[in-house]
Amino acid sequence: MASPATTHTAVRRPLDALTFGIAGPPALTGVVADHLRRLGAGARDGGGEDITLGGGGFTPVTARTAWGAAGSGVDDEATAQAVTGVMAVHGRRHGAPRGLGVDHLAAATGVLTVQGLLAGLVGQARGGPAAPVRTTADRAGLLTVSQYLAAAGADEPEAVEPAPGGPPFASADGVLFELETLDPGAWAAFWRALEAPAEAIRAGWRPFQFRYATACAPLPEILHEVTRRHSWARLGRAAGASGAEVCRLRTLAERAGEDDGADPWTLRALGAGHGASAPAPPRPHGPEAGQPEAGRPLAGLTVLEAGRRIQAPLAAHLLGLLGARVIRIEPPDGDPLRGMPPACSGVSARWLALNRGKEATEIDIKSPDDRRRLRELVAEADVFLHNWAPGKAAGLGLDAEHLAAVNPSLVYAYTGGWADRLDDAPMGTDFMVQARTGVGEAVHPADEPPAPSLMTLLDVLGGLHGTEAVLAGILLRERTGHGVRVDSSLLGAADTLLAPTLRRAAAGGDPRRPAGFRHPLATADGWIAPADDSARAAAAYEVRGMCTEDALHRLRSDGLTATAVSTDLSALPHDPRLSGSISRDAHGALAVPDPWSFV
């Protein structure tokens, strides 16, 4: 049979001419079906236990997805959040475990499943085997909390002790809003303009800065009091003058009204329409490039990653787990986040969670000579991935068209905040996107005020979308011979996360979950989380005076499903409910299992 990589020269989308059948829990497979359609595959009737994807000259690839291991008690979104530590981390700002009101782990599992299917097709197009892939929501949950888990197992404590508290702030006229700045000078200028006490300004910066790391921000209460003295208009002027940014928390109804149904990523062929009339020469396959194998379908491919913080580094990390060689492009003197506490053997535990196993080279992108060196690296790479500020790559002559000139078969990937889809978009950081898109309202039930989760929900899901987009781009390149530009965003991640919520709103229902939704029940020595379909009945039980084991026995004896809530992340490596083992890397940092299994 001819290679799928050379058969379909008229292909415009990665999965054109392929079809899929869906099987498995609908909550986990909804995202799979949606994304496969958006990538060009046609739907057909499913059957059995496996998702299947084939056609277009490919041997069918299969995937199977589940909440967790059979008999583990991980049976739905609520129990998966409870077991993997998601409830513990999301609840830090509240001082007690809380479940997310959105199905974050179901969405993440769906994207990971699509990644596995795409990776299988890429490996097959490059001469490798068609290995079945397995995903579970509990492994998706461990990936979601991997940075927090690494910090919990580090050699030293957090730089800021986790304690309840955090944004949003409120104005005198009742507007809830997020504040964002990465600059301590802008932070100080904003608060000085509002006449906040100098000591509170100084004391507030560190927990505010570290809220991305700790999922909480115990700010001085006086700062909240200060914003409540001023109108929203006054707060906006203070932000504009200081260089900080503020964003009003939008409602889900507002987001539903502006939702354009756009894909969570875009793919565009490079070369076509830009002066190149023929496909680029094919990249070498086989032993000289590194032979794909089961579990490592990207072996032999090279990814250059110029990423900071979470989104792009996570996307590249997953590509590395799939077998790619990943080379980080770091500034002179290296990535400063390597030193972010807490550390393991002198290296940031959080940094290791996203960057272990990568190579690194230092390049000053402001230097013409170093930009020349970067182009030389790009000429030999398969993927260039970055999350620089909007417009920065073009200003440096490092945008997709510039780099396609030195490597016509390049997959150029940009992971950003807004994908140029909103005219009034604020800074494209996790908490600002949560605020602007209604995620802040969706993550809490109807009896609580809106507040973005201080877990980095969208950075993680955005990183997963980045990996998915790169894999789709590589597959499209393999099928057409053209280089590809792929763009993914935190806004796209928010759209995936909110899709079920916005469907409820479009159908005339309440988009928010009911009061008390996914609130664990306190026991004498911990917490238990009922499954969603058992929660209403479980709320009638008085378990506060029982130990957790007895409380679970009582509920289960009456036919209800519940599990203990993991509150100590450092104990997760010993939790028998998890489907994969947590290990320690060469630095001693806790490392979560790969999110897919290829069998």
Secondary structure, 3 states (H helix, E strand, C coil): CCCHHHHCCCCCCCCCCEEEECCCCHHHHHHHHHHHHHCCCEECCCCCCCEEEEECCEEEEEEEEECCCCCCCCCCHHHHHHHHCHHHHHHHHHCCCCCCCCCHHHHHHHHHHHHHHHHHHHHHHCCCCCCCEEEEHHHHHHHHCHHHHHHHCCCCCCCCCCCCCCCCEECCCCCEEEEECCCHHHHHHHHHHCCCCHHHHHHHHHHHHCHHHHCCCCCCHHHHHHHCCCCHHHHHHHHHHHCCEEEECCCHHHHHHHCCCCCCEEEEEECCCCCCCCCCCCCCCCCCCCCCECCECCCCCEEEEECCCCHHHHHHHHHHHCCCEEEEEECCCCCHHHHCCCEECCEEHHHHHHHCCCEEEECCCCCHHHHHHHHHHHHCCCEEEECCCCCHHHHCCCCHHHHHCCCCCCEEEEEECCCCCCCCCCCCCHHHHHHHHCHHHHCCCCCCCCCCCCCCHHHHHHHHHHHHHHHHHHHHHHHHCCEEEEEEEHHHHHHHHHHHHHHHHHCCCCCCCCCCCCCCEECCCCEEEECHHHHHHHCCCCCCCCCHHHHHHHHHHCCCCEEECCCCHHHHHHCCCCCCCCEECCCCCEECCCCEEEC
